[in-house]
């Protein structure tokens, strides 16, 4: 798959599973070089590698982050395989409740896979599952985290205990992935939260398309009536259910109904799951994740300690001796307790099976809703199908009304539909588009198939925050602010170079460049040539010259370009060493200095032809001539405690031409005058002039030096 560029404005979304299907939810989100995987499940109707999402279409080692919305197998069933069997190196997050239940459910999934004789098709082992736990990090609802520039935080999704929606923000673009969610509160779970901020992209399920769920009270009455009819005629009632989620909801309903109907007290109700006790302990642990009704009840008594529902850990504990109700896992009759009981009971017309949740294509639960005359057992035997089959949906997925209201509230520019059969998804897409057209709200609805790459364009503005010393002054129009621009993922900060260590983990360092060149002519000629560059070559005689001579060290040091370049002259060795701190400006200066040294070496001029200090007038006379040339003949120089002053006869101004360039000029002594520009100019020129004259005066002493 072609990877998006770090600087691209295109956000890409690729379903690797549950694109125009239900099962193996897995999606890849890519933007600005960041890659997020959303869920990693298996297909309930398939086995082995066929059940995996299409992860071979992506480079797994480049994924930064994996977010798991809840513990159902079609959303996390492939996670141990991904974490242990692939090159995935990113971080993985889920809520605390999801992680606790994930370990139990997938452990049961591994055991059932072995029990079904599919050992060679097993995706992972119990050991792989155990090792994957260490690679999973937890997150609280609304807790914000950041991984490699990707910000994300979860909201409550309803659906099952611990289920969440993830809001993801990359470079200012927000994407909300709902996972499976429900906007209606049930007997123990909260409704899905509506985020306070709208995303630019909403990725949501389309499981029920345009269907509308019946009212909860009507649904519960129809369910309990079906159960009542089956057991009162002497039959056995099988309710396939997921171990956690719908099972607890149905047990709350049945326990309440049995309590209200004394005639049913002698008919047992069982919860058959190898995880029965563990599941109930998890529910008691995470009561704070449930609705206010349950939290109020728990203060009085634990609502999950049932009076009329018993648990079964295995078929050896079950005595099949008359009417009973059994909630058994798994929920789609693929294998396990529910499949074994179904095959035992399906030939008797007194018995009944109530499908209480969504069924995926390719599963036995989906097949029996078509009322077949016979079914094929796990052993390959054909069994007559005579038992009554009913369907009452307690599936905690949104219907059309919930989905459309959710989308209307958030008003995202882009809506991406996943987790739905093609015909249901297409109907939902048409319904949403029609609804938003009627209310005149623009929206683009997408329903990509598996491995189809969807690209959405987003053009964001880049802004930088000015911090530190640079932020102390108010900005002025047309004034340039210069500093170091630091990019941290998708945020920019402008700061002074010397404050990098205070605001970032960066540290500054300097690189000193050194270059040696042969020079065998006189020092006077060398300085003369260097002065042709900037007229500021300053000779500094080392105080330990004689000692250094004995060691064969440097004899003279020359500063050029205001000290940005230093030339060390080794007279005894006929070598000039040029040193400078590497940066674009100093590198250019050093090139000029090297050229001047080479010119002096290749064009020797006798010292007697070089200018000497006698060629120059006294310093004060020279300075006065310079000032008159600039300011006119009516200016004279006088000495004062502040140094030389330029006196203007016309208006009496007395401007300092030595000392602090920012010091105020004076009138007749101490009154400040508002003419800093002229004073600053004169001081700068004077300083430059003095350097030139001083350097030339030093020429007279060079012959007296030992080198």
C-alpha positions as CSV (number, residue, x, y, z in Angstrom):
1,X,0.0,0.0,0.0
2,X,1.3,3.4,-0.9
3,X,2.2,5.4,2.2
4,X,1.1,9.0,2.7
5,X,3.8,11.7,2.8
6,X,4.5,13.4,6.1
7,X,3.5,16.7,4.6
8,X,0.5,15.5,2.7
9,X,-2.8,17.2,3.3
10,X,-4.6,13.9,2.6
11,X,-6.1,11.9,5.4
12,X,-6.5,8.3,4.4
13,X,-8.8,5.6,5.9
14,X,-8.5,2.0,4.9
15,X,-10.8,-0.7,6.3
16,X,-8.8,-3.9,6.9
17,X,-11.9,-5.6,8.2
18,X,-15.7,-4.8,8.7
19,X,-15.7,-2.8,5.5
20,X,-19.2,-3.7,4.1
21,X,-19.3,-6.6,6.5
22,X,-19.7,-7.4,10.2
23,X,-16.8,-9.0,11.9
24,X,-12.9,-8.6,12.2
25,X,-13.1,-4.9,12.8
26,X,-9.8,-3.3,11.9
27,X,-9.0,0.0,10.3
28,X,-5.9,2.0,9.4
29,X,-6.0,5.8,9.8
30,X,-3.0,7.7,8.2
31,X,-2.3,11.5,8.3
32,X,0.9,13.6,8.3
33,X,3.0,10.4,8.5
34,X,1.2,9.1,11.6
35,X,-0.5,5.7,11.5
36,X,-3.3,4.6,13.9
37,X,-4.9,1.1,13.8
38,X,-8.4,1.0,15.2
39,X,-9.4,-2.4,16.7
40,X,-8.0,-5.8,15.6
41,X,-10.7,-8.5,15.6
42,X,-11.4,-11.9,14.1
43,X,-14.4,-12.9,11.9
44,X,-16.7,-15.1,14.1
45,X,-17.8,-17.1,11.0
46,X,-14.3,-18.0,9.8
47,X,-11.3,-20.0,11.3
48,X,-7.5,-19.7,11.4
49,X,-5.8,-17.1,9.2
50,X,-9.1,-16.7,7.2
51,X,-10.6,-15.0,10.2
52,X,-7.9,-12.3,10.4
53,X,-8.2,-8.8,9.0
54,X,-6.3,-8.0,5.9
55,X,-3.2,-6.7,7.7
56,X,-0.9,-7.9,4.9
57,X,-2.0,-4.8,3.0
58,X,-0.1,-2.5,5.4
59,X,3.4,-2.3,6.9
60,X,2.7,-3.3,10.4
61,X,6.1,-2.1,11.7
62,X,5.2,1.5,10.8
63,X,2.0,1.7,12.9
64,X,2.4,4.1,15.8
65,X,-0.7,3.4,17.8
66,X,-3.4,0.7,18.2
67,X,-6.7,1.5,20.0
68,X,-9.1,-1.2,21.1
69,X,-12.7,-0.1,21.7
70,X,-14.0,-3.2,23.6
71,X,-13.5,-6.8,24.4
72,X,-15.7,-8.6,21.8
73,X,-13.8,-11.0,19.6
74,X,-14.7,-9.2,16.4
75,X,-12.8,-6.2,17.8
76,X,-9.9,-7.6,19.8
77,X,-9.7,-11.3,18.9
78,X,-6.6,-10.9,16.7
79,X,-4.7,-8.7,19.1
80,X,-2.5,-11.4,20.7
81,X,-1.5,-12.5,17.2
82,X,-0.7,-9.0,16.1
83,X,1.3,-8.2,19.3
84,X,3.2,-11.5,19.4
85,X,3.4,-12.8,15.8
86,X,4.0,-9.7,13.8
87,X,6.5,-6.8,13.6
88,X,4.2,-4.4,15.3
89,X,6.2,-2.0,17.5
90,X,3.6,0.7,18.3
91,X,1.7,1.2,21.5
92,X,-1.7,-0.4,22.3
93,X,-4.4,1.1,24.5
94,X,-7.8,0.0,25.9
95,X,-9.8,0.8,29.1
96,X,-9.2,-0.9,32.4
97,X,-12.4,-3.0,32.2
98,X,-11.7,-4.0,28.6
99,X,-8.2,-5.3,29.6
100,X,-9.5,-7.3,32.5
101,X,-12.2,-9.0,30.4
102,X,-10.0,-9.4,27.4
103,X,-7.7,-11.8,29.2
104,X,-10.6,-14.0,30.3
105,X,-12.6,-14.0,27.0
106,X,-9.6,-14.7,24.8
107,X,-8.4,-17.4,27.1
108,X,-11.8,-19.1,26.7
109,X,-11.5,-18.5,22.9
110,X,-8.1,-20.4,22.8
111,X,-9.5,-23.3,24.8
112,X,-12.7,-23.6,22.6
113,X,-10.5,-23.5,19.5
114,X,-8.5,-26.4,20.8
115,X,-11.7,-28.2,21.8
116,X,-13.1,-27.8,18.3
117,X,-10.1,-29.8,16.9
118,X,-8.7,-26.8,15.1
119,X,-5.3,-26.9,16.8
120,X,-3.3,-26.5,13.5
121,X,-5.4,-23.4,12.7
122,X,-4.9,-21.7,16.0
123,X,-3.7,-18.2,15.6
124,X,-2.0,-18.0,19.0
125,X,-1.6,-19.9,22.2
126,X,-2.3,-19.3,25.9
127,X,1.3,-18.2,26.3
128,X,1.0,-15.6,23.5
129,X,-2.1,-14.2,25.1
130,X,-0.4,-14.0,28.5
131,X,2.6,-12.2,27.0
132,X,0.4,-9.7,25.1
133,X,-0.9,-8.4,28.4
134,X,2.4,-6.7,29.2
135,X,2.2,-4.8,25.9
136,X,-1.3,-3.4,26.5
137,X,-1.6,0.0,28.3
138,X,-4.8,1.2,30.0
139,X,-6.5,4.6,29.7
140,X,-9.4,6.1,31.7
141,X,-12.5,7.7,30.1
142,X,-11.7,11.3,29.0
143,X,-8.0,10.9,29.9
144,X,-5.9,12.5,27.2
145,X,-2.7,10.8,26.1
146,X,-0.2,11.5,23.3
147,X,1.9,9.1,21.4
148,X,4.4,10.4,18.8
149,X,2.3,13.5,18.1
150,X,-1.1,11.7,18.1
151,X,-3.5,12.9,20.8
152,X,-6.4,10.7,21.8
153,X,-8.9,10.3,24.6
154,X,-11.9,7.9,25.1
155,X,-15.6,8.5,25.7
156,X,-18.2,6.1,27.0
157,X,-19.8,4.0,24.3
158,X,-22.4,2.0,26.1
159,X,-22.6,-1.4,24.3
160,X,-20.7,-3.4,26.9
161,X,-18.8,-2.8,30.1
162,X,-15.7,-0.8,29.4
163,X,-16.6,0.0,25.7
164,X,-15.4,3.3,24.5
165,X,-15.3,5.7,21.5
166,X,-11.9,7.2,20.7
167,X,-11.4,10.8,19.7
168,X,-8.1,11.1,17.8
169,X,-6.3,14.4,16.9
170,X,-3.5,14.6,14.4
171,X,-2.1,18.0,13.4
172,X,-5.4,19.7,14.4
173,X,-7.7,17.3,12.5
174,X,-10.1,15.3,14.8
175,X,-11.4,11.9,14.0
176,X,-14.0,10.1,16.2
177,X,-14.2,6.3,16.0
178,X,-17.3,5.1,17.8
179,X,-16.6,1.3,17.6
180,X,-19.9,-0.4,18.6
181,X,-22.1,1.9,20.6
182,X,-25.6,2.4,22.0
183,X,-27.3,5.7,22.7
184,X,-29.9,4.1,25.0
185,X,-29.3,3.3,28.7
186,X,-30.2,-0.3,29.6
187,X,-30.6,-2.0,32.9
188,X,-26.9,-1.7,33.8
189,X,-25.0,0.3,31.2
190,X,-24.8,4.0,30.5
191,X,-25.7,5.5,27.1
192,X,-23.0,6.6,24.8
193,X,-21.6,10.0,25.4
194,X,-21.8,12.7,22.8
195,X,-18.4,14.4,22.7
196,X,-18.5,18.2,23.4
197,X,-16.2,18.9,20.4
198,X,-17.2,17.9,16.8
199,X,-14.8,15.8,14.7
200,X,-13.9,16.5,11.1
201,X,-14.4,12.8,10.4
202,X,-16.8,10.5,12.2
203,X,-16.3,6.7,11.8
204,X,-19.4,4.8,13.0
205,X,-21.0,1.4,12.9
206,X,-23.9,0.7,10.6
207,X,-24.9,-2.7,12.0
208,X,-28.7,-2.2,11.9
209,X,-28.8,0.2,8.9
210,X,-32.2,1.9,8.8
211,X,-33.9,-0.5,11.2
212,X,-35.5,0.9,14.3
213,X,-35.4,-1.0,17.6
214,X,-38.7,-1.6,19.4
215,X,-39.2,0.0,22.8
216,X,-37.3,-1.6,25.6
217,X,-40.3,-2.4,27.7
218,X,-42.1,-4.0,24.7
219,X,-38.9,-6.0,23.9
220,X,-38.5,-7.3,27.4
221,X,-42.2,-8.3,27.6
222,X,-42.0,-10.2,24.3
223,X,-38.8,-11.9,25.5
224,X,-40.1,-13.0,28.9
225,X,-43.4,-14.2,27.3
226,X,-41.4,-16.4,24.8
227,X,-39.4,-17.9,27.7
228,X,-42.6,-18.4,29.8
229,X,-44.4,-20.2,27.0
230,X,-41.5,-22.6,26.3
231,X,-41.0,-23.7,29.9
232,X,-44.7,-24.0,30.8
233,X,-45.2,-26.4,28.0
234,X,-42.4,-28.6,29.4
235,X,-39.7,-27.5,27.0
236,X,-36.1,-26.4,27.4
237,X,-35.2,-22.8,26.5
238,X,-31.8,-22.1,25.1
239,X,-30.6,-18.5,24.9
240,X,-27.2,-18.2,23.2
241,X,-25.4,-15.1,24.5
242,X,-22.0,-13.5,24.8
243,X,-20.4,-14.3,28.2
244,X,-20.3,-10.6,29.2
245,X,-22.7,-7.9,28.2
246,X,-26.0,-9.2,26.9
247,X,-25.8,-12.2,29.3
248,X,-25.8,-9.9,32.3
249,X,-28.7,-7.8,30.9
250,X,-30.8,-10.9,30.2
251,X,-30.1,-12.4,33.7
252,X,-31.2,-9.1,35.3
253,X,-34.5,-9.4,33.3
254,X,-35.0,-13.1,34.0
255,X,-34.2,-12.8,37.7
256,X,-36.7,-10.0,38.1
257,X,-39.4,-11.9,36.1
258,X,-38.9,-15.2,38.1
259,X,-39.2,-13.2,41.3
260,X,-42.6,-11.9,40.2
261,X,-43.9,-15.3,39.0
262,X,-44.1,-17.8,41.8
263,X,-45.2,-20.6,39.5
264,X,-41.8,-20.5,37.8
265,X,-39.7,-20.9,41.0
266,X,-39.3,-24.6,40.5
267,X,-37.9,-24.2,37.0
268,X,-34.2,-23.6,37.1
269,X,-32.4,-20.8,35.2
270,X,-28.7,-21.4,34.4
271,X,-25.9,-19.3,33.2
272,X,-23.6,-21.8,31.4
273,X,-20.1,-20.5,30.8
274,X,-16.6,-21.6,31.8
275,X,-16.2,-17.9,32.7
276,X,-19.4,-17.6,34.7
277,X,-17.9,-16.8,38.1
278,X,-15.0,-14.8,36.7
279,X,-17.4,-12.7,34.6
280,X,-19.6,-11.9,37.6
281,X,-16.6,-10.9,39.7
282,X,-15.4,-8.5,37.0
283,X,-18.9,-6.9,36.9
284,X,-18.8,-6.4,40.7
285,X,-15.3,-4.9,40.4
286,X,-16.2,-2.3,37.7
287,X,-19.6,-1.1,39.1
288,X,-18.3,2.5,38.7
289,X,-18.5,2.0,34.9
290,X,-22.3,1.3,35.0
291,X,-25.3,3.5,35.2
292,X,-26.6,5.4,38.3
293,X,-29.4,2.8,38.8
294,X,-26.9,0.0,39.4
295,X,-24.6,2.2,41.5
296,X,-27.5,3.0,43.8
297,X,-28.5,-0.6,44.1
298,X,-25.0,-1.7,44.9
299,X,-25.1,0.4,48.1
300,X,-28.0,-1.8,49.4
301,X,-27.3,-5.2,47.7
302,X,-25.3,-6.5,44.8
303,X,-27.7,-6.7,41.8
304,X,-25.4,-9.3,40.2
305,X,-25.9,-11.8,43.0
306,X,-29.0,-13.5,41.5
307,X,-31.6,-15.3,43.5
308,X,-33.0,-17.4,40.6
309,X,-30.0,-17.8,38.3
310,X,-27.4,-20.4,38.9
311,X,-24.0,-20.8,37.2
312,X,-22.7,-23.8,35.4
313,X,-19.0,-24.1,34.6
314,X,-19.3,-27.2,32.5
315,X,-21.8,-29.7,31.0
316,X,-20.9,-32.3,33.7
317,X,-22.7,-30.1,36.3
318,X,-25.9,-29.9,34.2
319,X,-28.7,-32.3,34.9
320,X,-31.0,-32.4,31.8
321,X,-34.2,-33.5,33.5
322,X,-37.0,-31.3,32.5
323,X,-38.0,-27.7,31.7
324,X,-35.2,-25.2,32.2
325,X,-33.7,-22.0,30.9
326,X,-30.0,-21.9,29.9
327,X,-28.0,-18.9,28.9
328,X,-25.0,-20.4,27.2
329,X,-21.9,-19.1,25.3
330,X,-21.0,-18.4,22.6
331,X,-23.7,-16.2,21.3
332,X,-23.7,-17.3,17.6
333,X,-23.7,-21.1,18.3
334,X,-20.2,-21.6,16.7
335,X,-19.1,-24.1,19.3
336,X,-19.0,-24.6,23.1
337,X,-21.9,-25.1,25.5
338,X,-24.5,-23.3,23.4
339,X,-23.7,-25.5,20.3
340,X,-23.7,-28.7,22.4
341,X,-27.1,-27.9,24.0
342,X,-28.6,-26.8,20.7
343,X,-27.6,-30.1,19.0
344,X,-29.1,-32.0,21.9
345,X,-32.4,-30.1,21.9
346,X,-33.1,-29.1,18.3
347,X,-35.1,-32.2,17.4
348,X,-37.8,-31.7,20.0
349,X,-40.6,-29.2,19.1
350,X,-41.3,-28.5,22.8
351,X,-37.9,-26.8,23.1
352,X,-37.1,-23.3,22.0
353,X,-34.1,-21.2,21.1
354,X,-34.2,-17.4,21.5
355,X,-31.6,-15.4,19.5
356,X,-31.1,-12.3,21.6
357,X,-28.4,-10.5,19.7
358,X,-26.9,-9.7,16.3
359,X,-25.8,-12.7,14.2
360,X,-23.0,-12.6,11.6
361,X,-23.4,-14.2,8.2
362,X,-21.9,-17.7,8.1
363,X,-22.8,-18.6,11.7
364,X,-25.4,-21.2,12.8
365,X,-27.3,-18.6,14.7
366,X,-27.9,-16.7,11.5
367,X,-28.7,-19.9,9.6
368,X,-31.5,-21.1,11.9
369,X,-33.3,-17.8,11.6
370,X,-34.1,-18.9,8.0
371,X,-36.1,-21.8,9.5
372,X,-34.1,-24.7,7.9
373,X,-35.6,-28.3,8.1
374,X,-32.3,-29.7,9.3
375,X,-28.8,-28.6,10.5
376,X,-25.4,-30.1,10.3
377,X,-23.8,-30.9,13.7
378,X,-20.1,-30.3,14.5
379,X,-19.5,-34.0,13.9
380,X,-21.0,-33.7,10.4
381,X,-24.3,-35.5,11.3
382,X,-27.5,-34.1,9.9
383,X,-30.1,-33.3,12.6
384,X,-33.8,-32.5,12.1
385,X,-34.7,-28.9,13.1
386,X,-38.0,-28.9,15.0
387,X,-37.4,-26.6,18.0
388,X,-39.1,-23.1,18.0
389,X,-36.7,-20.3,17.1
390,X,-37.4,-16.7,18.2
391,X,-35.6,-13.5,17.7
392,X,-35.6,-10.6,20.2
393,X,-32.7,-8.2,19.8
394,X,-31.0,-7.1,23.0
395,X,-28.0,-6.2,20.9
396,X,-26.6,-2.9,22.2
397,X,-26.0,-1.3,18.8
398,X,-27.5,1.9,17.5
399,X,-30.5,1.8,15.3
400,X,-31.3,4.4,12.6
401,X,-32.8,7.0,15.0
402,X,-29.9,6.8,17.4
403,X,-27.3,7.0,14.6
404,X,-28.9,9.8,12.8
405,X,-29.4,11.9,16.0
406,X,-25.8,11.3,17.0
407,X,-24.6,12.4,13.6
408,X,-26.9,15.4,13.5
409,X,-25.6,16.6,16.9
410,X,-21.9,16.4,15.9
411,X,-22.4,17.6,12.2
412,X,-19.1,16.2,10.9
413,X,-18.2,17.2,7.3
414,X,-17.3,13.5,6.6
415,X,-19.1,10.4,7.8
416,X,-17.5,6.9,7.3
417,X,-19.7,3.8,7.7
418,X,-18.2,0.5,8.8
419,X,-19.3,-2.6,10.6
420,X,-22.4,-3.4,8.6
421,X,-23.5,-5.7,5.8
422,X,-23.5,-4.1,2.4
423,X,-27.3,-3.7,2.0
424,X,-27.8,-2.3,5.5
425,X,-24.8,0.0,5.1
426,X,-26.1,1.3,1.7
427,X,-29.6,1.9,3.1
428,X,-28.1,3.8,6.1
429,X,-25.9,5.9,3.7
430,X,-28.9,6.9,1.6
431,X,-31.0,7.6,4.7
432,X,-28.4,9.9,6.3
433,X,-27.8,11.8,3.0
434,X,-31.5,12.3,2.5
435,X,-32.0,13.5,6.1
436,X,-29.1,16.0,6.0
437,X,-30.2,17.2,2.6
438,X,-33.7,18.0,4.1
439,X,-32.1,20.0,7.0
440,X,-29.6,21.7,4.6
441,X,-26.4,20.5,6.4
442,X,-23.6,19.5,4.1
443,X,-22.1,16.1,4.7
444,X,-20.2,13.5,2.7
445,X,-21.0,9.9,3.5
446,X,-18.5,7.1,2.6
447,X,-18.8,3.3,2.9
448,X,-15.5,1.9,1.7
449,X,-15.1,-1.9,1.3
450,X,-12.3,-3.9,2.8
451,X,-8.8,-2.7,1.6
452,X,-10.4,0.3,-0.3
453,X,-8.4,3.4,0.5
454,X,-10.5,6.5,1.2
455,X,-8.7,9.9,1.0
456,X,-10.0,13.1,2.5
457,X,-8.3,16.5,2.0
458,X,-7.6,18.8,5.0
459,X,-5.6,22.0,4.7
460,X,-4.5,23.2,8.1
461,X,-2.8,26.5,9.1
462,X,0.6,26.4,10.8
463,X,1.0,28.8,13.7
464,X,4.0,29.3,16.0
465,X,3.9,30.3,19.6
466,X,6.5,32.9,20.6
467,X,7.9,32.1,24.1
468,X,10.6,33.3,26.5
469,X,12.5,36.5,26.0
470,X,11.0,37.0,22.5
471,X,7.5,37.2,24.1
472,X,8.4,39.9,26.6
473,X,7.9,42.7,24.1
474,X,4.7,43.5,22.4
475,X,5.0,42.8,18.6
476,X,5.1,45.8,16.3
477,X,3.9,46.1,12.8
478,X,6.5,45.4,10.1
479,X,9.1,44.4,12.7
480,X,11.0,41.2,12.1
481,X,11.2,38.8,15.1
482,X,14.1,36.4,14.7
483,X,14.8,33.2,16.8
484,X,14.9,29.5,16.5
485,X,11.7,27.8,15.3
486,X,11.3,24.5,17.1
487,X,8.8,21.9,15.7
488,X,7.5,19.3,18.2
489,X,5.3,16.9,16.2
490,X,2.7,19.4,15.0
491,X,3.2,22.4,17.3
492,X,5.7,25.2,16.6
493,X,7.5,27.4,19.1
494,X,9.8,30.4,18.4
495,X,12.4,31.2,21.0
496,X,15.8,32.7,21.5
497,X,18.7,30.4,20.8
498,X,20.1,30.6,24.3
499,X,16.7,29.5,25.7
500,X,16.6,26.2,23.9
501,X,17.7,24.3,27.0
502,X,14.9,25.9,29.1
503,X,12.0,25.1,26.9
504,X,13.1,22.0,25.1
505,X,15.2,18.9,25.6
506,X,17.6,20.3,22.9
507,X,21.1,21.4,23.8
508,X,23.2,23.9,21.9
509,X,26.8,23.2,21.0
510,X,29.4,25.0,18.9
511,X,31.8,23.6,16.4
512,X,35.2,25.2,16.1
513,X,36.8,25.0,12.7
514,X,40.6,25.1,12.3
515,X,42.7,25.4,9.2
516,X,46.5,25.6,8.9
517,X,48.3,27.3,6.0
518,X,52.0,27.8,5.2
519,X,53.0,31.5,5.7
520,X,56.7,32.5,5.6
521,X,56.6,36.3,5.0
522,X,56.6,39.1,7.6
523,X,54.0,39.6,10.2
524,X,53.6,43.2,9.1
525,X,52.6,42.1,5.6
526,X,50.2,39.6,7.0
527,X,48.4,42.2,9.1
528,X,48.4,44.6,6.2
529,X,46.6,42.1,4.0
530,X,44.1,41.2,6.7
531,X,43.2,44.8,7.1
532,X,42.3,45.0,3.5
533,X,39.3,42.9,4.4
534,X,37.6,44.8,7.2
535,X,40.1,47.3,8.5
536,X,39.8,45.8,12.0
537,X,42.7,43.3,12.2
538,X,43.9,43.6,15.8
539,X,47.3,42.3,16.9
540,X,47.4,40.7,20.4
541,X,50.8,39.7,21.7
542,X,50.8,36.8,24.0
543,X,52.3,37.7,27.4
544,X,54.1,34.4,27.5
545,X,55.8,34.8,24.1
546,X,59.3,33.9,25.3
547,X,58.1,30.9,27.2
548,X,56.0,29.8,24.2
549,X,58.9,30.3,21.8
550,X,60.8,27.8,23.8
551,X,58.0,25.3,23.3
552,X,57.6,26.2,19.6
553,X,54.2,27.6,20.2
554,X,52.3,30.6,18.8
555,X,54.1,33.9,18.6
556,X,51.2,36.3,17.7
557,X,47.4,36.3,17.7
558,X,45.4,38.4,15.3
559,X,41.7,39.1,15.6
560,X,39.7,39.7,12.5
561,X,36.0,40.6,11.8
562,X,35.4,41.6,15.4
563,X,36.9,38.5,16.8
564,X,34.8,36.1,14.7
565,X,38.0,34.8,13.1
566,X,41.3,34.4,15.0
567,X,44.6,33.9,13.2
568,X,47.5,32.3,15.3
569,X,50.8,33.0,13.7
570,X,53.6,30.5,14.4
571,X,56.6,32.5,13.3
572,X,59.2,29.8,14.0
573,X,57.3,27.2,12.0
574,X,56.1,29.5,9.2
575,X,52.5,28.5,9.8
576,X,49.3,30.5,10.2
577,X,46.4,28.7,11.9
578,X,42.9,30.1,11.3
579,X,40.2,29.3,13.9
580,X,36.5,30.2,13.9
581,X,33.2,29.0,15.3
582,X,31.4,27.4,12.4
583,X,28.3,29.1,11.2
584,X,27.3,30.5,7.7
585,X,28.6,34.0,8.4
586,X,31.9,33.0,10.1
587,X,32.5,30.4,7.4
588,X,32.3,33.1,4.8
589,X,34.7,35.4,6.9
590,X,37.2,32.5,7.2
591,X,37.3,32.0,3.5
592,X,38.2,35.7,3.1
593,X,40.9,35.4,5.7
594,X,42.4,32.4,4.1
595,X,42.4,34.2,0.7
596,X,44.2,37.2,2.3
597,X,46.9,34.9,3.9
598,X,47.5,33.1,0.6
599,X,47.7,36.5,-1.2
600,X,50.3,37.7,1.3
601,X,52.3,34.5,0.9
602,X,52.2,34.6,-2.9
603,X,52.8,38.3,-3.3
604,X,55.6,39.3,-0.9
605,X,56.1,43.1,-0.4
606,X,59.0,44.5,1.5
607,X,58.0,46.0,4.8
608,X,59.6,49.3,3.9
609,X,56.9,49.8,1.3
610,X,54.1,49.2,3.8
611,X,52.5,52.2,5.5
612,X,53.8,53.0,9.0
613,X,52.4,55.0,11.9
614,X,54.3,58.1,10.8
615,X,52.1,58.2,7.7
616,X,49.2,59.0,10.0
617,X,48.4,62.2,11.8
618,X,47.8,62.1,15.6
619,X,44.7,60.2,16.6
620,X,42.8,63.3,17.9
621,X,43.6,65.2,14.8
622,X,42.5,62.3,12.6
623,X,39.3,61.9,14.5
624,X,38.5,65.6,14.3
625,X,39.1,65.6,10.5
626,X,36.7,62.6,10.2
627,X,34.0,64.3,12.3
628,X,34.3,67.6,10.3
629,X,34.1,65.6,7.1
630,X,30.8,64.1,8.2
631,X,29.2,66.9,10.2
632,X,30.7,70.1,8.8
633,X,33.5,72.5,9.6
634,X,31.6,74.1,12.6
635,X,32.3,71.0,14.7
636,X,35.3,70.7,17.1
637,X,36.4,68.0,19.5
638,X,36.9,68.7,23.2
639,X,37.9,66.3,26.0
640,X,35.7,65.7,29.1
641,X,35.2,63.2,31.9
642,X,33.0,61.3,29.5
643,X,35.7,61.2,26.8
644,X,35.8,63.0,23.6
645,X,32.8,65.2,22.7
646,X,31.8,66.6,19.4
647,X,30.7,70.2,19.9
648,X,28.3,71.8,17.4
649,X,28.7,75.6,17.4
650,X,25.4,76.2,15.7
651,X,23.1,74.7,18.4
652,X,25.4,74.0,21.2
653,X,25.0,70.2,21.1
654,X,27.8,68.1,22.7
655,X,27.7,64.5,21.5
656,X,29.9,61.8,22.9
657,X,31.9,60.0,20.3
658,X,33.5,57.5,22.7
659,X,32.0,55.3,25.4
660,X,28.5,53.8,25.5
661,X,26.7,54.2,22.1
662,X,23.4,54.1,23.8
663,X,24.2,56.9,26.3
664,X,22.3,60.1,25.9
665,X,23.9,63.2,24.3
666,X,24.3,66.3,26.4
667,X,23.6,70.1,26.1
668,X,26.2,72.2,28.0
669,X,27.0,69.3,30.2
670,X,24.2,67.0,31.5
671,X,20.9,67.9,29.8
672,X,19.9,65.0,27.6
673,X,19.4,65.7,23.9
674,X,17.2,63.6,21.6
675,X,19.8,62.9,19.0
676,X,21.0,59.3,19.6
677,X,21.3,58.6,15.9
678,X,24.1,61.0,15.2
679,X,25.9,60.1,18.4
680,X,25.6,56.4,17.7
681,X,27.0,56.9,14.2
682,X,30.0,58.9,15.4
683,X,30.8,56.5,18.2
684,X,30.8,53.5,15.7
685,X,33.0,55.3,13.3
686,X,35.4,56.5,16.0
687,X,35.8,52.9,17.3
688,X,36.5,51.6,13.8
689,X,39.0,54.5,13.2
690,X,40.8,53.9,16.5
691,X,41.2,50.2,15.6
692,X,42.8,51.1,12.3
693,X,45.2,53.7,13.7
694,X,46.1,51.5,16.7
695,X,46.9,48.6,14.4
696,X,49.1,50.7,12.2
697,X,50.8,52.1,15.3
698,X,51.6,48.6,16.3
699,X,53.5,48.1,13.0
700,X,56.4,50.2,14.4
701,X,56.9,47.7,17.2
702,X,56.8,44.5,15.2
703,X,60.5,44.8,14.3
704,X,61.4,45.0,18.0
705,X,59.6,41.7,18.8
706,X,61.4,38.4,18.8
707,X,59.8,36.0,16.4
